[in-house]
Amino acid sequence: MEPLLPSVALMGALHGLNPAMGWLFAVARGLQERRLGALLGALGPIALGHTAAVGVMLAPLWALDLLLPTTELRPWLGLGLIGFALWRSRKPWHPVGRMRAGALELSAWSFLLTLGHGAGLMLLPFLCASGALRGLEALAVHSLSTLLVMALAALLAYRLGLHLLPRLWINFDRVWLWALGTMGLASLGMGLAG
């Protein structure tokens, strides 16, 4: 049996650490309104957009799982992840927008950015032949992990101050591309071995 839930929780934590997934917007909102409540209020819509985008990515696999054994798809999913990582490495992509955003705008922004980063793609190899119920459980664990780590990162940045970020900053796009490629290779290996 694969370590499904710890793996998807770890991927959620990686997403939560990435400022592009939304915690930086939450911090900006808190600083603009000078209230911790504004920061906390922004996290829910951001997490909702992220969860919806990952769910949209997983829905075709759940539908396909009803028709054929999806374990046979693992090598193809692996190749797809590697291809997506290579394509994304060509040029960084980030939408440009204003920092003032309401709940609906934050959810929509998070949804689109999550799709653009291919966040749901990394979960696909784990969910092959797991069934829709297991997939919903994985989606919930992944989303909760993302939200918890995102909240922790936002609270630390808010309390310690944004002046520390340039000194602590790492390129999460590169980390994400390596994670996509590694997951693709692992999926390819699992598919060819199974």
C-alpha positions as CSV (number, residue, x, y, z in Angstrom):
1,M,0.0,0.0,0.0
2,E,1.3,3.4,-0.9
3,P,1.7,6.1,1.7
4,L,-1.0,8.1,0.1
5,L,-2.1,10.5,2.9
6,P,1.3,11.5,4.2
7,S,2.5,12.1,0.7
8,V,-0.4,14.4,-0.2
9,A,-0.1,16.2,3.1
10,L,3.6,16.8,2.3
11,M,2.7,18.2,-1.1
12,G,0.1,20.4,0.6
13,A,2.7,21.7,3.0
14,L,4.9,22.5,0.0
15,H,2.1,24.5,-1.6
16,G,1.4,26.3,1.6
17,L,5.0,27.5,1.9
18,N,4.9,29.0,-1.6
19,P,4.0,32.7,-1.3
20,A,2.6,32.4,-4.9
21,M,-0.2,30.2,-3.5
22,G,-1.6,33.1,-1.5
23,W,-0.2,33.7,1.9
24,L,1.6,36.8,0.7
25,F,-1.8,38.3,-0.4
26,A,-3.2,37.5,3.1
27,V,-0.3,39.3,4.7
28,A,-0.7,42.3,2.5
29,R,-4.4,42.4,3.3
30,G,-3.6,42.2,7.0
31,L,-1.0,45.0,6.8
32,Q,-3.2,47.2,4.6
33,E,-6.1,47.0,7.1
34,R,-3.8,46.8,10.1
35,R,-5.8,43.9,11.5
36,L,-4.8,40.3,12.1
37,G,-8.5,39.4,11.4
38,A,-8.1,40.7,7.8
39,L,-5.2,38.3,7.2
40,L,-7.1,35.4,8.7
41,G,-10.2,36.3,6.7
42,A,-8.2,36.1,3.5
43,L,-7.0,32.6,4.1
44,G,-10.3,30.9,3.7
45,P,-11.1,32.2,0.2
46,I,-7.5,31.5,-0.9
47,A,-7.8,27.9,0.4
48,L,-11.2,27.5,-1.2
49,G,-9.9,28.5,-4.6
50,H,-6.9,26.2,-4.2
51,T,-9.1,23.2,-3.2
52,A,-11.5,23.9,-6.1
53,A,-8.7,24.0,-8.6
54,V,-7.2,20.7,-7.4
55,G,-10.7,19.1,-7.4
56,V,-11.1,20.2,-11.0
57,M,-7.8,18.6,-11.9
58,L,-8.8,15.3,-10.1
59,A,-12.4,15.1,-11.5
60,P,-11.4,13.6,-14.9
61,L,-9.4,10.9,-13.2
62,W,-12.3,10.0,-10.9
63,A,-14.6,9.8,-13.9
64,L,-12.0,7.7,-15.8
65,D,-11.6,5.4,-12.8
66,L,-15.2,4.2,-13.3
67,L,-14.4,3.1,-16.9
68,L,-11.0,1.4,-16.8
69,P,-8.2,0.5,-14.3
70,T,-6.3,3.8,-13.9
71,T,-3.1,2.1,-12.7
72,E,-2.3,1.7,-16.4
73,L,-2.3,5.5,-16.7
74,R,0.6,6.0,-14.2
75,P,3.4,6.0,-16.8
76,W,1.4,8.5,-18.9
77,L,0.7,10.7,-15.9
78,G,4.4,10.5,-15.1
79,L,5.4,11.6,-18.6
80,G,2.7,14.3,-18.4
81,L,4.2,15.7,-15.2
82,I,7.7,15.7,-16.6
83,G,6.5,17.5,-19.7
84,F,4.5,20.0,-17.7
85,A,7.6,20.7,-15.5
86,L,9.8,21.2,-18.6
87,W,7.2,23.5,-20.2
88,R,6.8,25.6,-17.0
89,S,10.6,25.9,-16.7
90,R,10.8,27.8,-20.0
91,K,9.4,31.0,-18.6
92,P,8.1,32.0,-15.1
93,W,4.3,32.7,-15.2
94,H,2.6,34.9,-12.6
95,P,-0.5,36.9,-13.1
96,V,-0.1,40.6,-12.3
97,G,-2.9,42.2,-10.3
98,R,-3.7,44.7,-7.6
99,M,-3.2,43.8,-3.9
100,R,-6.7,44.9,-2.8
101,A,-9.0,42.0,-3.4
102,G,-12.3,40.8,-1.9
103,A,-13.1,37.2,-1.0
104,L,-14.4,36.3,-4.4
105,E,-11.4,37.8,-6.2
106,L,-9.0,36.0,-3.8
107,S,-10.8,32.7,-4.5
108,A,-10.8,33.2,-8.3
109,W,-7.1,34.3,-8.2
110,S,-6.1,31.3,-6.1
111,F,-8.1,29.0,-8.4
112,L,-6.4,30.3,-11.5
113,L,-2.9,30.3,-10.1
114,T,-3.3,26.8,-8.7
115,L,-4.4,25.6,-12.2
116,G,-1.5,27.4,-13.8
117,H,1.0,25.8,-11.4
118,G,-0.4,22.4,-12.0
119,A,-1.0,21.7,-8.4
120,G,-3.6,19.0,-8.9
121,L,-1.4,17.2,-11.4
122,M,1.0,16.0,-8.6
123,L,-1.8,14.1,-6.9
124,L,-3.0,12.2,-9.9
125,P,-0.4,9.3,-9.8
126,F,-1.2,8.7,-6.1
127,L,-4.9,8.5,-6.8
128,C,-4.7,6.0,-9.7
129,A,-7.0,3.0,-8.7
130,S,-7.7,4.6,-5.3
131,G,-11.3,5.4,-6.2
132,A,-13.2,8.7,-5.8
133,L,-13.8,8.3,-2.1
134,R,-10.0,7.9,-1.4
135,G,-9.5,10.8,-3.8
136,L,-11.8,13.1,-1.8
137,E,-10.0,12.1,1.4
138,A,-6.7,12.9,-0.2
139,L,-8.1,16.2,-1.5
140,A,-9.2,17.1,2.1
141,V,-5.9,16.2,3.6
142,H,-3.9,18.1,0.9
143,S,-6.1,21.2,1.3
144,L,-5.9,21.2,5.1
145,S,-2.2,20.8,5.0
146,T,-1.9,23.7,2.5
147,L,-4.1,25.9,4.6
148,L,-2.3,25.2,7.9
149,V,1.2,25.8,6.5
150,M,-0.1,28.9,4.6
151,A,-1.6,30.3,7.8
152,L,1.7,29.7,9.7
153,A,3.8,31.3,7.0
154,A,1.4,34.3,6.8
155,L,1.3,34.7,10.6
156,L,5.1,34.6,10.8
157,A,5.6,37.1,8.0
158,Y,2.9,39.4,9.5
159,R,4.4,39.2,13.0
160,L,8.1,39.3,12.1
161,G,7.7,41.8,9.3
162,L,8.1,41.7,5.6
163,H,11.6,43.2,5.8
164,L,12.9,39.7,6.6
165,L,11.5,38.1,3.4
166,P,14.2,39.1,1.0
167,R,16.9,37.5,3.3
168,L,14.9,34.3,3.7
169,W,13.5,34.1,0.2
170,I,14.0,31.0,-2.0
171,N,12.8,30.5,-5.5
172,F,9.7,28.4,-5.0
173,D,9.1,28.1,-8.7
174,R,12.3,26.1,-9.0
175,V,11.4,24.0,-6.0
176,W,8.0,23.4,-7.5
177,L,9.5,22.4,-10.9
178,W,11.8,19.9,-9.3
179,A,8.9,18.5,-7.3
180,L,6.8,18.1,-10.5
181,G,9.6,16.4,-12.3
182,T,10.5,14.1,-9.4
183,M,6.8,13.2,-9.0
184,G,6.7,12.5,-12.7
185,L,9.7,10.2,-12.5
186,A,8.3,8.4,-9.5
187,S,5.0,7.9,-11.3
188,L,6.7,6.7,-14.4
189,G,8.7,4.2,-12.3
190,M,5.6,3.0,-10.4
191,G,3.7,2.6,-13.7
192,L,6.5,0.6,-15.4
193,A,7.2,-1.5,-12.3
194,G,3.5,-2.3,-11.7
